[in-house]
Amino acid sequence: MPKPVAERASVSHSYSLNELMVCAAAREIGDGEVVFVGMRLPLIAFVVAKKTHAPRAIGLFENGVVRSTPAAELIYTMADPPNILGATQCLEMMDVMSLLQSGRVHLGFLGAAEVDRFGNLNSTQVAGAGGTIRLPGSGGACDIASLAQRFVVLMEHSRQRLPERVSYMTSPGNGDGSGWRKRIGLPRGGPAAVITTKAVLRFDEDGEALLAATHPGVSVDDVLANTGWKLRVPESCGVTAEPTTDELRAIREYDKDGFWTK
C-alpha cells in the first residue's frame, strides 16, 4: 500500500500545480502494484512512483500495453512507438481488461467531468448554456471503477465539477453510500481519493467524501466554497506534502518541456 504522505519528507521548491498533483497521485501507487495508468498526469505519476518508492509497480494501458518500466521517451498517446518499444507485453484490449475482472488490478487512475459526494463519475453528458453537452463517454473507465481494487480521480476543483449528485452516472463510485457497491453486485473496490487542483478528498466508512488535505496555499474555506455540497472536514485534515527533490527530478527529467505538467 502507498506510504502515508505524512511520513514523507518535503522540501520547499518552485513547482507547478500540475507537478504537485502528479506527486500526490504517485504516492497513491504502492510498490509491486498493478496500475491502470492512463494518460496525462497519471502517466507522469507512474514514472515518479517507479523512480522513487515503487520500483516494482506494473503499468497497464487500455490498448493492451503492459510495462514494467516507463517508456524511454515521453508519450502523447498510449499507442506512441516509445510505449510499444520495451513493453513487457503488447496484448489485446480484452486481455488487460480481463485482469480487472479477475481482481488483479490494484489501482486505476480516472478523469471525469463531474464527481459527486459519493465518488460517482460522469463523463457522458452535462447541462450547458445551450442545452445538453455530450461528452466522450466511459471508454474503459466504468470497467476500472467497477472492478479495480480502488481508483483515484484527478480533476479541476469547482462547484460545477463537484456537484452533490452527478447528472449522469457513467462510472460507479459508492452509489448512494455505505454498502451500495455490495448490494448491486460489485465485488470490490471504489474510490480511494479525488486529487483536485485545490485539495485531496478521501472517503469515510459511509462512502462519503471528506477533505483529507488542502494543497499548500489553499484554505479550507476556498475548498468548501468551490464544492457543490457541504463537504466534511475532519480534525485530521492536513496539507498536501510538497514535492521532494527526487520527485521533481523524476518529473522534469521525463517531461522535459512540461508538456503534461506545466
Residue, then its C-alpha position, 0 to 999 in steps of 0.5 A: m500500500p502507498k506510504p502515508v504522505a505524512e511520513r514523507a519528507s518535503v522540501s520547499h521548491s518552485y513547482s507547478l500545480n500540475e507537478l504537485m498533483v502528479c506527486a500526490a497521485a504517485r504516492e497513491i501507487g504502492d510498490g509491486e502494484v498493478v496500475f491502470v495508468g492512463m494518460r496525462l498526469p497519471l502517466i507522469a505519476f507512474v514514472v515518479a512512483k517507479k523512480t522513487h518508492a515503487p520500483r516494482a509497480i506494473g503499468l497497464f494501458e487500455n490498448g493492451v500495453v503492459r510495462s514494467t518500466p516507463a517508456a524511454e521517451l515521453i508519450y502523447t498517446m498510449a499507442d506512441p512507438p516509445n510505449i510499444l518499444g520495451a513493453t513487457q507485453c503488447l496484448e489485446m484490449m480484452d486481455v488487460m481488461s480481463l485482469l480487472q475482472s479477475g481482481r488483479v488490478h490494484l489501482g486505476f487512475l480516472g478523469a471525469a467531468e463531474v464527481d459527486r459526494f459519493g465518488n460517482l463519475n460522469s463523463t457522458q453528458v452535462a447541462g450547458a448554456g445551450g442545452t445538453i453537452r455530450l461528452p466522450g463517454s466511459g471508454g474503459a473507465c466504468d470497467i476500472a471503477s467497477l472492478a479495480q481494487r480502488f481508483v483515484v480521480l484527478m480533476e479541476h476543483s469547482r462547484q460545477r465539477l463537484p456537484e452533490r449528485v452527478s447528472y449522469m452516472t457513467s462510472p460507479g463510485n459508492g452509489d448512494g453510500s455505505g454498502w451500495r457497491k455490495r448490494i448491486g453486485l460489485p465485488r470490490g473496490g471504489p474510490a480511494a481519493v479525488i486529487t483536485t487542483k485545490a485539495v485531496l478528498r478521501f472517503d469515510e466508512d459511509g462512502e462519503a467524501l471528506l477533505a483529507a488535505t488542502h494543497p499548500g496555499v489553499s484554505v479550507d474555506d476556498v475548498l468548501a466554497n468551490t464544492g457543490w455540497k457541504l463537504r466534511v472536514p475532519e480534525s485530521c485534515g492536513v496539507t498536501a506534502e510538497p514535492t521532494t527533490d527526487e520527485l521533481r527530478a523524476i518529473r522534469e527529467y521525463d517531461k522535459d518541456g512540461f508538456w503534461t505538467k506545466 
